[in-house]
Amino acid sequence: MDKSQRIYVKALKKYNHGYIDKALELCEESISLNINNAASINLKGLIMYLKGDINACQKLWKMNSEINKDRVSEKYLESSSRDLERLKFYRESIILIKNMKINKAIDLLTKCSESDFNIININNHLAICHIKKGNYSKTINYLDKVLEIDINNKMAQNSISTINNINVTKGKFNTKKIVCIFLMIVFIISISSLSYFKLKNKNINTSNIKISKFETNNKNKQDLKNNTYKNQDIDFKYDTLKNYIDNENYNAIYDIVEKFKDAKLSTNDKVLLSKAQELLVSKGVEYFYKTGCDYLNNKNYKDAEVYFLRASKYGPNTYVYPDVIYMLANTFESSGNIEEAIKYYKQYDNSYSDGDYEETVLYKLSLIYNDLDKQKSKTYAQELIDKYPSSIYNNSVINSIVNN
């Protein structure tokens, strides 16, 4: 187990014991060591979800889904889309509470509590509503739920102090006793949760292995098809290319187009070759990109490079081109070709500064240049901080680069 993963395990324990702020710190530390640690990114996203930061959690899960192809993130992201309406209800409820329209506020907050999004704030405000109504048993119930998740939550502690000061519980509301009970409950839950996570991760890993084998078998079959052309005569074969086009054999089409694109051909052959080129742009680029991602996820950097380069050659006018450039840079960096990695990271930064991967690119460039050119490293780090102040990459590493 590498250091990043060990820190993630610590973060998970803190999370399960109700120390979510400490868990958040550990997640950030884990991610700073390995930005491909999908589990740490997911856990940080989950904590932000519970805290009610919809933009932060969705951004984290989107990045995890796109970069690491993480299926858990995809599911989180999909379900979180329904929480935007709950966020609207929550904001309306705050106004209602200020205007002392408590029953209406409770109705809206109850709707919000249908998911775990923003659940800490929701339960805190439900507790406040019931304090105002004088229903202290329900207040305690909602505060219990808050402390289960965030044992040091200040808002909940303030509500407890309020109840103690009112003395409505006549000394029965013992904070230390409740905290001890929560610790025991959370400890039991944490053991169950950890076992669940381990089982879930095992299932996911097993699933990924099966998928990987399935994809590998498909690729092997595809490669057998691709080799067909290599055994053909070097002359242009109209029927052969037409067959490849009809069957959308993009690798074989690519080989033929690259071989004959500057050759002197008959009019019919030129028309067919042009059709082949159009197919590469309209569908082939996406195929090359996805295949490259599969190889990259399996750490087969050599083949990933081949497919991303093919996608980049015919992809400048396609929607996936920015992603192709980023993945090329990532592949070269992963394989140790830092010079080419810098080239494509800078291309992304120069051409797609508002793209989905921009903050990752700035982070990568800052780290790479930290060993090559301190001033450039500092420039990229500062740009990251200025442009994305709430980024997961604004960690101790970036801060040390800027401040040194």
Residue pairs with C-beta under 8 A, 6 or more apart in sequence:
1 9
2 33
2 34
3 33
4 30
4 31
4 33
4 34
4 37
4 40
5 30
5 34
5 37
5 39
7 26
7 29
7 30
7 33
7 40
8 26
8 27
8 30
8 37
8 39
8 40
8 43
10 26
11 22
11 23
11 24
11 26
11 27
11 30
11 40
11 43
12 23
12 43
12 194
12 197
13 190
13 194
14 20
14 22
14 23
14 26
15 23
15 43
15 46
15 47
16 186
16 189
16 190
16 193
16 194
17 151
17 183
17 186
17 187
17 190
18 147
18 148
18 149
18 150
18 151
18 152
18 182
18 183
18 186
19 151
19 152
20 47
20 50
20 51
20 149
20 150
21 150
21 152
23 43
23 47
24 44
24 47
27 40
27 41
27 43
27 44
27 47
28 44
28 392
28 395
29 395
29 396
30 37
30 40
31 37
31 40
31 41
31 44
31 392
31 393
31 395
32 393
32 395
32 396
32 397
34 40
35 67
35 360
35 363
35 393
36 67
36 68
38 64
38 68
38 70
38 72
38 73
39 201
41 60
41 61
41 63
41 64
41 68
41 70
41 73
41 392
42 60
42 61
42 64
42 70
42 72
42 73
42 76
44 60
44 392
45 56
45 57
45 58
45 60
45 61
45 64
45 73
45 76
46 57
46 76
48 56
48 57
48 60
49 57
49 76
49 80
49 116
49 117
49 118
50 116
50 117
50 118
50 119
50 120
50 149
50 150
51 118
51 120
51 121
52 87
52 90
52 117
52 118
52 120
52 121
54 80
54 83
54 84
54 87
54 117
54 118
56 390
57 76
57 80
58 77
58 80
60 73
60 392
61 73
61 74
61 76
61 77
61 80
62 73
62 77
62 356
63 356
63 360
64 70
64 73
65 71
65 73
65 74
65 77
66 323
66 356
66 357
67 330
67 357
67 360
68 297
69 293
69 297
71 204
72 204
79 115
80 117
82 115
83 115
83 117
83 118
86 111
86 112
86 114
86 115
86 117
86 118
87 117
87 118
89 108
89 109
89 111
89 112
90 108
90 109
90 112
90 118
90 121
90 122
90 125
92 108
93 104
93 105
93 108
93 109
93 112
93 125
94 105
94 125
96 102
96 104
96 105
96 108
97 105
97 125
97 128
97 129
97 132
100 132
102 129
102 132
102 133
105 125
105 129
106 126
106 129
106 130
109 122
109 125
109 126
109 129
110 126
112 118
112 122
113 119
113 122
113 123
113 126
119 145
119 149
120 146
120 149
120 150
120 153
121 155
123 142
123 143
123 145
123 146
124 142
124 143
124 146
124 153
124 155
124 156
124 159
126 138
126 142
127 139
127 142
127 143
127 146
127 156
127 159
128 159
130 136
130 138
130 139
130 142
131 139
131 159
131 162
131 163
134 168
136 163
136 168
136 169
139 159
139 163
140 163
140 173
143 156
143 159
143 160
144 178
144 182
146 153
146 155
146 156
147 153
147 156
147 178
147 179
147 182
148 182
148 185
148 186
148 189
150 156
151 179
151 182
151 183
151 186
157 175
160 173
160 175
160 178
163 169
163 173
164 173
164 175
212 298
215 294
219 291
219 294
222 249
222 251
223 251
225 247
225 249
225 251
225 252
226 249
226 251
226 252
226 255
228 240
228 252
229 240
229 244
229 252
229 255
229 256
230 255
232 240
236 256
236 260
236 263
236 265
236 269
238 268
238 269
238 272
240 256
241 253
241 256
241 272
241 273
241 276
242 272
244 252
244 253
244 256
244 276
245 253
245 272
245 275
245 276
245 279
248 279
248 283
250 279
250 280
250 283
250 284
250 287
250 288
253 276
253 279
253 280
253 284
254 280
254 284
254 288
254 310
256 273
256 276
257 273
257 276
257 277
257 280
260 269
260 273
261 273
261 277
265 273
277 314
280 314
281 314
281 315
281 317
281 318
284 310
284 314
285 311
285 314
285 315
285 318
285 320
285 321
285 324
286 311
286 318
286 320
288 307
288 308
288 310
288 311
288 314
288 315
289 307
289 308
289 311
289 315
289 320
289 323
289 324
289 327
291 307
292 303
292 304
292 305
292 306
292 307
292 308
292 311
292 324
292 327
292 331
293 304
293 327
295 301
295 303
295 304
295 307
296 304
296 308
296 327
296 330
296 331
296 334
299 334
301 331
301 334
301 335
302 335
304 327
304 331
305 328
305 331
305 332
305 335
308 324
308 327
308 328
308 331
309 328
311 320
311 321
311 324
312 321
312 324
312 325
312 328
315 321
315 324
322 348
322 351
322 352
322 355
322 356
322 357
323 356
323 357
325 344
325 347
325 348
325 351
325 352
326 344
326 345
326 348
326 355
326 357
326 360
326 361
328 340
328 344
329 340
329 341
329 342
329 343
329 344
329 345
329 347
329 348
329 361
329 364
330 341
332 338
332 340
332 341
332 343
332 344
333 341
333 345
333 364
333 368
338 368
341 364
341 368
342 365
342 368
345 361
345 364
345 365
345 368
346 365
348 355
348 357
348 358
348 361
349 358
349 361
349 362
349 365
352 358
358 387
358 388
359 384
359 387
359 388
359 391
359 393
360 393
362 380
362 381
362 383
362 384
362 387
362 388
362 393
363 380
363 384
363 391
363 393
363 398
365 376
365 377
365 380
366 377
366 378
366 380
366 381
366 384
366 398
366 401
367 377
367 397
368 377
369 376
369 377
369 380
370 377
370 401
374 404
377 401
378 401
378 402
378 404
381 398
381 401
381 402
382 402
384 391
384 393
384 394
384 398
385 394
385 398
385 402
388 394
